[in-house]
Amino acid sequence: MRTRKFRKILAVVATAAATALLASACSAGSASTSSGGKVTLQYWAWAPGSAQEVKEFNRTHPDIKVVHTDAGGGEQSSAKLLAAIRAGNAPDLALVENTSLPRMIVAGAPLDITDYVSDVRKNYSRGSWAQTTFSGRTYGLPQDVGPMALLYRKDVFDKYGIKAPLTWEDYRKAAAEIKARNPKLTMASLSTDGWGWYAAVAAQAGDDWWSVHGDKWTVDIDGTNSRKMMDFFQGMFKDGLIAADPILTPTYNQQLNNGTMLSWPSAAWAPGVIYGVAPKTAGKWALAPLPRWNADDPTVSFQGGSSVIVTAKSKHPKEAAEFAKWLNAGDKGAKMILNVQNGYPAALSGQKAATAQKPPALMPQQTDYYKVVAEIAKHTRPVTWGPNTDVAASAFTDAMNAAVHNGTSWADVLTVTQKAVVNDLKKQGFKVSEG
């Protein structure tokens, strides 16, 4: 039964070659049984505080011992995990970025844990749960999410009598007004390697860069709304209202510290990042909802976010799922994600607990910070990431660097990226349509 379910999902998200790999992985996971004694699980996670979370779980679960390993984050972590899967020495559980999960499914890394975790579906919002569920089958438990928001220098905005912008057009007008009064100030820097940011803001506008229709992947990276978005931000760039430089570099951090970089359209996790590089600016920042494309539509997407998967090679999937549920979906674990990791929990209980927390150190004066974030989180839009986000990232960054350097169309960057992604999917054997 489980093999048939796996093949059903693989008809959508995997190649024919991956079907055999994942079916065999499923059989291995299904045949595994718990030993009569204490079960030991290996867990790879880069999130700060993971070791402390594991220690607390072990203290309260005498029949299960979880061993934590920091395998690094981002692409480094994904590459290590896939190599371990191929070598047959993968951990039982791993923390993965949500943008990487479809690629992991194709590679046969995660186990279909639907039957183990369906009881905690109610602990999540629809948008959060959708990050790990494909065609009704669940491949991970969401740990943290990044509902998008705007961090801005409230002291500077107040100085010039400007309110937090409701729409992106308001954002542009605010940037122009401030620039006219002080040319040294820059509203934001949108890095040329920020493909995921642009994808998320395109989703806010209604465009899905990847989606599944029947047995095909649909790619719509250069869709109408996405192109309008790129034209909009290129217009701001041409007018000198925003930069297109890398963020969190020494130069960027200096701008944060001296007050010449005024905002960061990012997500709920961003205050800790800014505080880490510009602590003396604490009390000068505030968080507001991300500007909207339409004044009547509060929809936002996610930027960032990660989930815990049970690997297909685990001999103890039931116990592994128990740990994942305790950590990500339970009250204790969700609060540790909030207080130990300093992340924004995906679980609703963690988000509710956050409303009683003190605001982040960056904005101690904004006592309603977590209430604002909770309201934003109610309007998050599910996003489907494709199985070749790495290809999109590379193509987008190269084309965007060239467009900024040569003064050519930013919207055409999407055409280049679309072509690279579609060609790669076809090369892998997927059925593909273009939006």
Legacy VTK file of the C-alpha trace (Angstrom):
# vtk DataFile Version 3.0
C-alpha trace
ASCII
DATASET POLYDATA
POINTS 435 float
0.000 0.000 0.000
2.718 2.424 0.953
4.691 1.640 -2.207
1.628 2.500 -4.317
1.296 5.789 -2.449
4.924 6.553 -3.055
4.559 5.875 -6.749
1.539 8.139 -6.864
3.501 11.080 -5.542
6.524 10.234 -7.654
4.385 10.477 -10.745
4.296 14.151 -9.890
7.601 14.973 -8.254
10.120 12.399 -9.446
11.632 10.844 -12.537
11.089 7.259 -13.565
14.550 6.440 -12.301
13.789 7.918 -8.919
10.669 5.778 -8.623
12.682 2.608 -8.185
15.035 4.300 -5.737
12.278 5.688 -3.580
10.196 2.529 -3.689
13.132 0.516 -2.403
13.810 3.130 0.247
10.188 2.899 1.299
10.385 -0.863 1.597
13.471 -0.581 3.768
11.780 1.932 6.058
8.566 -0.091 6.291
10.395 -3.305 7.168
12.255 -1.694 10.060
10.996 -2.443 13.551
11.904 -0.994 16.912
14.187 -3.051 19.084
13.092 -4.104 22.515
15.714 -1.924 24.154
16.691 1.702 23.928
16.587 3.153 20.419
19.393 5.461 19.288
18.662 8.019 16.577
21.106 10.192 14.663
19.904 13.758 14.005
21.635 16.268 11.740
20.698 19.898 12.355
22.460 23.234 12.052
19.947 25.396 13.944
21.395 27.098 17.033
20.223 25.418 20.201
19.602 22.040 18.553
21.920 20.286 21.001
20.017 21.761 23.937
16.703 20.651 22.447
18.029 17.127 21.993
19.263 17.078 25.580
15.796 17.988 26.859
14.130 15.329 24.711
16.542 12.670 25.929
15.902 13.682 29.527
12.172 13.124 29.149
12.239 10.077 26.843
14.284 7.298 28.474
13.551 4.756 25.723
14.951 6.929 22.913
18.390 8.505 22.661
18.915 11.178 20.030
22.481 12.050 19.039
22.883 15.493 17.481
25.403 16.396 14.769
25.834 19.869 13.293
26.311 19.110 9.596
26.197 22.754 8.499
23.323 24.585 6.846
22.202 25.498 3.353
23.566 23.756 0.287
26.421 22.309 2.336
23.971 20.432 4.524
21.897 19.233 1.561
24.966 17.949 -0.277
26.227 16.088 2.791
22.856 14.484 3.394
22.445 13.323 -0.199
25.980 11.921 -0.163
25.196 10.054 3.052
21.995 8.656 1.529
23.955 7.323 -1.441
26.667 5.898 0.811
24.150 4.181 3.071
25.177 5.985 6.262
22.485 8.647 6.493
21.141 9.843 9.849
17.655 8.939 11.018
16.526 12.551 10.920
17.758 15.754 9.348
16.851 19.416 9.294
16.391 20.613 5.705
15.492 23.938 4.151
12.001 23.919 2.698
13.304 25.101 -0.664
15.406 21.922 -0.848
12.716 19.425 0.118
11.382 18.598 -3.383
14.936 17.899 -4.522
15.364 15.658 -1.479
12.202 13.744 -2.372
13.466 13.120 -5.892
16.745 11.830 -4.444
14.902 9.425 -2.154
16.066 11.093 1.050
12.869 11.556 3.106
10.413 8.897 4.176
6.696 9.411 3.621
5.685 9.998 7.242
2.010 10.767 6.631
0.794 7.872 8.771
3.103 8.840 11.638
2.294 12.550 11.803
-1.298 12.988 10.639
-2.349 13.447 14.265
-0.447 16.753 14.504
-1.769 18.255 11.261
-4.098 20.387 13.380
-1.080 21.936 15.109
-0.142 23.882 11.960
-1.636 26.472 9.671
-2.510 25.425 6.134
0.381 27.420 4.703
2.971 25.901 7.022
1.774 22.324 6.499
1.781 22.794 2.742
5.541 23.361 2.808
6.136 19.650 3.436
3.113 18.006 1.819
2.856 16.972 -1.835
-0.284 15.394 -3.337
-1.554 14.698 0.151
1.591 12.919 1.371
3.783 14.455 4.055
7.583 14.234 3.950
8.608 16.329 6.929
7.415 18.341 9.896
7.798 22.123 9.662
10.092 23.522 12.344
10.324 27.251 11.731
8.798 29.597 9.201
9.619 33.055 7.931
6.441 35.020 7.262
7.665 37.983 5.264
7.707 41.412 6.873
9.366 44.807 6.613
12.037 45.914 9.064
12.555 49.646 8.860
14.306 52.482 10.666
11.317 53.951 12.461
13.358 56.838 13.844
14.238 58.029 10.343
10.715 57.496 9.026
9.342 59.462 11.986
11.858 62.244 11.400
10.487 62.769 7.903
6.859 62.213 8.879
6.507 58.969 6.939
4.384 56.026 8.055
5.173 52.380 7.427
4.196 51.797 3.775
1.036 49.806 3.116
1.775 49.037 -0.538
4.900 48.664 -2.640
3.979 51.894 -4.385
3.875 53.574 -0.958
7.299 52.063 -0.329
8.643 53.605 -3.538
7.121 56.995 -2.712
8.579 56.903 0.811
12.004 56.053 -0.592
11.798 58.929 -3.072
10.723 61.438 -0.430
13.487 60.441 1.960
16.085 60.443 -0.824
15.047 63.937 -1.876
15.604 65.204 1.651
18.791 63.262 2.334
20.581 61.809 -0.722
22.925 59.773 1.493
20.105 57.467 2.565
19.158 54.245 0.749
15.870 52.474 1.320
17.187 48.910 0.883
19.582 46.659 -0.983
18.132 43.793 -3.004
21.031 41.435 -3.538
21.585 39.999 -6.998
21.771 36.485 -5.538
18.399 36.833 -3.812
16.462 34.579 -6.167
14.440 33.138 -3.284
13.414 36.619 -2.163
12.191 37.515 -5.628
10.357 34.178 -5.901
8.595 34.851 -2.597
7.572 38.385 -3.566
6.368 37.060 -6.931
4.240 34.545 -5.019
2.794 37.455 -3.054
1.763 38.903 -6.430
0.141 35.592 -7.412
2.824 33.891 -9.506
4.100 30.422 -8.606
7.515 29.828 -10.125
6.894 26.074 -9.828
3.590 24.255 -9.535
2.239 20.773 -10.138
-0.617 20.124 -12.553
-1.512 16.498 -13.112
1.709 14.648 -13.815
3.637 17.733 -14.935
5.756 20.409 -13.367
4.620 23.828 -14.558
7.320 26.502 -14.595
6.185 30.126 -14.631
9.261 32.045 -13.532
8.821 34.692 -16.217
5.095 35.116 -15.626
3.325 38.438 -16.090
3.256 39.420 -12.422
6.854 38.362 -11.914
8.006 40.508 -14.814
6.040 43.490 -13.488
7.717 42.950 -10.124
11.179 42.993 -11.671
10.345 46.122 -13.672
9.130 47.803 -10.484
12.300 47.150 -8.521
14.521 47.975 -11.484
12.739 51.318 -11.632
13.583 51.948 -7.990
17.174 50.957 -8.687
17.471 53.287 -11.692
16.130 56.140 -9.554
18.785 55.478 -6.931
16.220 54.515 -4.291
17.562 51.010 -3.673
20.883 49.261 -4.184
21.577 45.821 -5.659
24.605 44.962 -3.557
25.192 41.866 -1.410
23.741 42.086 2.072
25.420 41.340 5.401
28.841 42.204 4.012
31.183 44.568 5.896
29.991 47.463 3.710
26.319 46.638 4.209
26.779 46.158 7.934
28.473 49.548 8.137
25.432 51.094 6.457
23.191 49.446 9.033
25.333 50.824 11.833
25.588 54.384 10.513
21.891 54.605 9.681
22.153 55.009 5.914
20.390 51.694 5.095
16.778 52.226 6.089
14.918 48.962 5.635
15.147 45.262 4.990
12.139 43.578 3.369
12.716 40.149 4.844
10.972 38.009 7.441
10.206 37.548 11.117
13.659 36.092 11.790
15.488 39.220 10.606
15.682 41.270 13.856
18.171 38.837 15.344
20.356 39.119 12.252
20.454 42.917 12.322
21.009 42.988 16.066
23.946 40.654 15.600
25.761 43.106 13.310
24.364 46.466 14.483
23.436 46.159 18.173
23.841 49.884 18.835
20.866 50.584 16.566
18.500 48.778 18.952
15.393 50.804 19.678
15.480 52.522 16.291
13.882 49.735 14.269
10.312 48.494 13.952
8.587 45.659 12.129
5.555 46.130 9.893
3.715 43.931 7.410
5.477 43.545 4.092
4.211 46.119 1.577
1.409 44.757 -0.611
0.894 44.763 -4.340
-2.794 45.495 -3.770
-3.994 47.556 -0.812
-6.864 45.148 -0.108
-4.762 41.969 -0.192
-2.580 41.253 2.890
-1.135 38.050 1.417
2.540 37.375 2.033
4.796 34.451 1.311
7.520 32.772 3.326
11.186 33.646 3.165
13.232 30.935 4.761
11.927 28.108 6.867
13.052 24.574 7.576
11.608 21.179 8.411
12.721 17.918 9.967
12.600 14.834 7.771
12.839 11.179 8.724
15.241 9.673 6.228
14.190 6.727 4.102
17.070 4.677 5.513
16.056 4.994 9.164
15.529 1.650 10.899
13.358 3.334 13.530
10.912 5.594 11.675
8.261 5.483 14.396
10.659 6.699 17.074
12.186 9.218 14.690
8.748 10.635 13.959
8.073 10.786 17.698
11.122 13.000 18.176
10.164 15.191 15.213
6.663 15.660 16.623
7.968 16.494 20.099
10.420 19.024 18.702
8.360 20.705 16.000
4.684 20.144 16.782
4.582 19.865 20.581
4.295 22.723 23.057
7.665 22.134 24.727
9.638 21.827 21.513
7.900 24.773 19.862
8.738 26.982 22.828
12.374 25.882 22.629
12.435 26.811 18.939
11.223 30.240 20.027
13.431 30.750 23.073
16.528 28.631 22.401
16.817 28.866 18.616
15.364 32.386 18.498
13.326 31.200 15.537
9.659 31.717 14.731
7.933 28.355 15.269
5.861 26.812 12.532
3.551 25.208 15.107
0.552 27.296 16.129
1.236 26.702 19.823
4.679 28.250 19.444
3.251 31.227 17.596
0.679 31.705 20.353
3.382 31.472 23.009
5.348 34.124 21.143
2.636 36.728 21.706
3.469 36.695 25.421
7.193 37.127 24.789
9.226 40.280 25.072
10.044 41.768 21.664
13.426 41.070 20.065
16.384 43.035 21.382
16.479 45.085 18.180
13.117 46.710 18.912
12.475 46.585 22.669
10.007 49.453 22.320
7.703 47.507 19.974
5.825 45.583 22.626
3.276 44.267 20.116
5.985 42.787 17.896
4.873 39.158 18.103
1.210 40.091 17.807
2.054 41.865 14.551
3.951 38.793 13.349
1.083 36.494 14.345
-1.337 38.601 12.316
1.025 38.531 9.331
1.340 34.749 9.651
-2.434 34.376 9.255
-2.111 35.590 5.683
0.809 33.489 4.486
0.476 31.902 1.082
1.591 28.315 0.447
4.478 28.104 -1.999
5.607 25.114 -4.061
9.347 24.879 -4.626
10.634 22.840 -7.528
13.124 19.966 -7.509
15.877 22.078 -9.093
16.009 25.269 -7.038
19.799 25.036 -7.213
19.633 25.502 -10.980
17.310 28.480 -10.567
19.630 30.056 -8.011
22.681 29.766 -10.249
20.976 30.968 -13.431
19.222 33.863 -11.709
22.350 35.107 -9.945
24.502 35.042 -13.077
21.857 36.786 -15.182
21.046 39.329 -12.488
24.681 40.270 -12.010
24.962 40.830 -15.753
21.760 42.889 -15.894
22.862 45.172 -13.065
26.337 45.563 -14.545
25.175 46.149 -18.129
21.992 48.083 -17.417
19.804 45.559 -19.216
16.305 44.390 -18.336
15.811 42.759 -14.946
12.629 41.127 -16.228
14.670 39.322 -18.866
16.635 37.712 -16.031
13.497 35.672 -15.432
13.427 34.486 -19.042
16.998 33.236 -18.735
16.191 31.525 -15.440
13.010 29.979 -16.843
14.897 28.478 -19.774
17.596 27.003 -17.530
15.060 25.484 -15.130
12.858 24.012 -17.870
15.807 22.524 -19.740
17.143 20.969 -16.547
13.784 19.435 -15.632
13.446 17.930 -19.097
16.989 16.613 -18.903
16.077 14.859 -15.654
13.103 13.225 -17.347
10.243 15.274 -15.936
7.145 16.192 -17.880
7.161 19.981 -18.054
4.797 22.707 -19.154
5.431 26.428 -19.145
3.017 28.877 -17.574
LINES 1 436
435 0 1 2 3 4 5 6 7 8 9 10 11 12 13 14 15 16 17 18 19 20 21 22 23 24 25 26 27 28 29 30 31 32 33 34 35 36 37 38 39 40 41 42 43 44 45 46 47 48 49 50 51 52 53 54 55 56 57 58 59 60 61 62 63 64 65 66 67 68 69 70 71 72 73 74 75 76 77 78 79 80 81 82 83 84 85 86 87 88 89 90 91 92 93 94 95 96 97 98 99 100 101 102 103 104 105 106 107 108 109 110 111 112 113 114 115 116 117 118 119 120 121 122 123 124 125 126 127 128 129 130 131 132 133 134 135 136 137 138 139 140 141 142 143 144 145 146 147 148 149 150 151 152 153 154 155 156 157 158 159 160 161 162 163 164 165 166 167 168 169 170 171 172 173 174 175 176 177 178 179 180 181 182 183 184 185 186 187 188 189 190 191 192 193 194 195 196 197 198 199 200 201 202 203 204 205 206 207 208 209 210 211 212 213 214 215 216 217 218 219 220 221 222 223 224 225 226 227 228 229 230 231 232 233 234 235 236 237 238 239 240 241 242 243 244 245 246 247 248 249 250 251 252 253 254 255 256 257 258 259 260 261 262 263 264 265 266 267 268 269 270 271 272 273 274 275 276 277 278 279 280 281 282 283 284 285 286 287 288 289 290 291 292 293 294 295 296 297 298 299 300 301 302 303 304 305 306 307 308 309 310 311 312 313 314 315 316 317 318 319 320 321 322 323 324 325 326 327 328 329 330 331 332 333 334 335 336 337 338 339 340 341 342 343 344 345 346 347 348 349 350 351 352 353 354 355 356 357 358 359 360 361 362 363 364 365 366 367 368 369 370 371 372 373 374 375 376 377 378 379 380 381 382 383 384 385 386 387 388 389 390 391 392 393 394 395 396 397 398 399 400 401 402 403 404 405 406 407 408 409 410 411 412 413 414 415 416 417 418 419 420 421 422 423 424 425 426 427 428 429 430 431 432 433 434
